[in-house]
């Protein structure tokens, strides 16, 4: 289980996310973190807080308030179901 803090309707809430496994927990130096790149119009960047560089790898740093927003997930699910039905 991964536990993190998020803001919901102006309140700080601790949320838990059930995962199959955690392969690694890393520290990334502040100078190795950059704003997310422009992926073009087909990719929403509001779920991504930043990109971190660790050696020769890039790590996506999520924006937890957006990436794990239950209402947003429900809206995305509904929109994809409507698109499939059309």
Buried (B, 14 or more C-beta within 10 A) or exposed (E): EEEBEBEEEEEEEEEEEEEEEEEEEEEBEEEBBEEBEEEEEEEEBEBBBBBBBEEEEEBEBEBBBBBBBEEBEEEEEEEEEEEEEE
